[in-house]
Amino acid sequence: MTEGQSAYTWVKQERFGPPLAQSLRISTAPSVAGWPYYHVDLNAGGGSNDLVPGAPVEGSPLNFLRAVERTGRWNVQVFFVDNDLDKIKELIAQRALLAFPSDRLTIHHGDNAELLPVVREVIYRRERRPDCAMGSILIDPNGWHGGVPWEALRAFCLEFPRFDLLLNLNVRTFRLEEAQKNIGRGKWANLVVRPPAGFRQWFNRPHWMWTEPMQIGIGSTWIQGVARTMPTAQTGYRSLGYYDDQSERGRAILATFDHAITGTSPQLSLLPDVC
């Protein structure tokens, strides 16, 4: 099974690895190390990308398990979801998942929003203080507006403020959704498009980092973000292309994204093609 965005898949996974590892390391502080760490991967896919030139690139599920191995933070509860049954079957067959303790792993075939209540139930069953539960949610959506479960994800983030968010977003998707909303026919009439500039309030996460947009081929431009409730050191993140959203470059990145959605700026079309 193949998935991803050609050579960008390698860049994407390379960028996600250090923030995932740092989130795990933060959760090893003596005061909280005895409690489980919860990781949720929406649109998890089949675990690898065979289209990338050279060796196949491990997808986000295997990327996270590598971070677990590197940090030694084994007290984790892991949740993967995808609505493609073939990808679920491939994911289940991955060697790293076969070796992972089954009582710490949940793989769900279905919609992204269906998994979040399952995670919530597990947290309330295990935690004395559910609002203090620690974890991460990785969102790498495919397709149109339904790729991100906006309302369910927002409710989850409000209830569990110690979950970090890691996102990979296609600017083109937002632009097409904005155009459909403006047409205002049928199911699109009430569509709400939420650009990243408003994510700070929407997801109740005050600390964000964003990457430079990267244009892939002719039609798609991708951007990655990491959100946390508490500030953390960003050592090495600049080398990966992340910028704090309050920095001059971070504000420019978000402004470029907003302009691209409304069609008022040509900046994204001038980015180099990395493929």
N, C-alpha and C positions, 0 to 999 in steps of 0.2 A: 504494500500500500504506500502510495506517495502522497505527500502533503507539503504545505509551506509555500514560500515565495522564492524559489531558486536560491541564488547565492546569498540573499538576505537572511535566509534561515540561520546560517552560520553566525552572522553578525548578531542577530536577535538573541540566540541562545548564549553567545559569548557575553552579551550585555546583561542578561538576566542572572547569570551564575553568581557574580559577586554580591548583588543585593540579596539574593536568596540565602547565600552563606552568611552574610552579615545579620540578617534577621534571625537565623538559627543561633548564631553566636550570642546575640543580645539576650536570647531566651535561656542562656546557660548561666546567667547571674545566680549567685548562691540563693537569693531569696525566692527564685522562681524555677530553678532547674529541676525540682522534683515534680513539676506539673507538666502535662503533655503539651506539645506544640502541634497545632492543627494547620494542615496545608490543603488548600482547595485549588484545583486546576480545572477551569472551565474550558470547553473545547479542547480537551486534552489530546485528542488525536491518537494515532497508533503507536507513537513512541519514537519514530525515526523518519527521516526524509531521504529517500533514495535518489531524488532528482538532482541533488546538489553535486556539482563536479567533484570527483575524488571520492573519499570515503563517505558513507552515509552520516548525516548529522543527527545526533540524538535530540529528540524533542523535549519539550518542557517536563514531562513526567520523569524521564531519565535524568534530566538536568537537575531536578530537585533531589532525586535519590543520590546523585553524585555529591551534592552539597551536604546532605546528611552524612555521607561517608567521610567527607573532608573535615567536617566539624565535630564528628562524634556525638551529635545530638540525636540519639537513637529513640528517645521517648517521644515519638511523633505519631499522629493520626493523619493518614493521607486519604484524600478524596479526589477521584478523577471522574469526569463525566464527559460524554460525547453522544450526540444523537445519531451517529453513523455506526451501525452494528458491526460492520466489517472492521472499522478502526478499533472498536472495543475488543473484538476478538484478537486482533493483532497486538493490542496493548497487553492483554492478559497473557499472551505467549512470550512477552519480552523476558529475557533471562533475569534481569534485575528485579522484575516484579515477582517472578516465580520464587526467587530467593528471599523476598521480603516477607516478614511475619504477617500471615493472613489476618490475624486479629487486629492489625493496625492499618489495614488497607480496605477501602471501599471503592468499587468501580461501578458506576451507574450508567446505564444506557437510557438516555432521555434528554430532556431539555435542561439547559443550564439552570434555570430558575427552580427546577424540581429538586436540585441537589442541596441548595442552601437551607431549606427547612430540615433536611436530614442531618446536616452538620449542626444546626442549632439544637436539635434534639439530643445529639450525642454530647454536645457541650453541657447542656443542662443536666444530663444524666451523670456526668463525670465531675463537674466543677462545683465547688462550694460557693465560689463567686464567679458566676458565668461572665459578668461584665469585665472580669480581669483575664479572661482566656486570651492566650497569645497565639498568633498564627499568621498566615499569609494567604492571599488569593491572587492567582495568576489568571489574567483574562487575555486571551489571544483570539478574538472573535473571527468567524468566517461569515460572509454574506452581509445582509442588510441589517436593519435596526434591531431585529431580534437576537443578533449575535451577543449583545450585552444585555443581561436582564436588569435594566436600569432601576426599576422600582424595588425589586427583590434585593438587589445588591446594595442599594442605598439603605434599605431597612436593616439589612444585616450589619452594615458598617456602623450605623447609628447605635445598634445594640451591642456590638463588640468592637470598641474603639482601639483595641490593641492588635488588630489584624492589619498587616501591611498589604497594600495593593500594588500589583505589578501589571502594567497594561501594554499591549501592542496594538496600535490603532492605525487604520487606513484612512488618510485624509480624504481620499476620493469617495469613500462611503459616506462620510459626513456631508460632503458637497452634494452628492446625488440625493441624499435624504432631504437636505435643505431645499433643493430644487423641487422635489416632489411635494414637500410641505407647502411651498409657495403656490404650486398649481392647485392644491387643496381639494382634490377629488377623491371620492371613495374613502378607503381606510387611511389615506394620508392626510385627510383634512385636519385631524386633531394630533398629528405627529409633533412631538417636541424633540428638537435636535439639541443636544447638550454638548457644546464645545468644551475642550479641556480647560479653558480659562475659568469656567464655573465649577470645576470639579472640587475645588477646595471647600466650597460651601455644600455642594450636593452630597459629597461623601463624608463630610465632617472630618477631613484630614488636612491639618494645617501645614504640613511639610511635604513639598513635592519637588521632584527632580524630573527634567525632561531632556530627551536627546534631540540632537539636530535632526530635522526631517531627512529622510533618505528616499530618493526617487528610484523606483525599480521599473525598468522598461519604459513604456510610454504612459501608461494609465495610472499607476499606483505610487503613492508616496506614504511612507510609514514613519511613525513616531512612537517612542516608548516612554513610559512614565513610571515612577516609583513614588508611592505616597505612604507617609507614616504619621502617626499621632505625635510621637516624640522626635525631637531633632537628633540626628546621628551624624557622626563624622563622615565626610565624603572623600576620604583618602582614596585615590585611584579612580574615582568615578569620572573625573574630567577626562582621563585618558580613554574612557569608554564612550565619551560623548554626552554625559549627563551634566545638566546645569540646573542649579537651584532656581525655582520659578520666580524668586524675588530678585535674582541677579539681573543685570542688564541683558545678558544673553538669554536668560530664561524668559524674561518678559518679551523679548523679540521673537523667540520661538513660538510662544502662545499667540502673539499678535499675528504672526505669519499664518498660523493654523486658522485663526478666525477669518483673516482676509481670504484665505483659500476657499473657505466654505461659502463666503458671500460672493466670491468671484471678483473682488476689488483689487487684488494684488497679483502680479505676475511672478512673485519671488520663487514659489515652489517649482514653477516650470523651468527655472533657470538652474536648478540643482543638477549636479552631475549624475549621469546614469551609471550605477555601480555594476550593472550586469553586462 
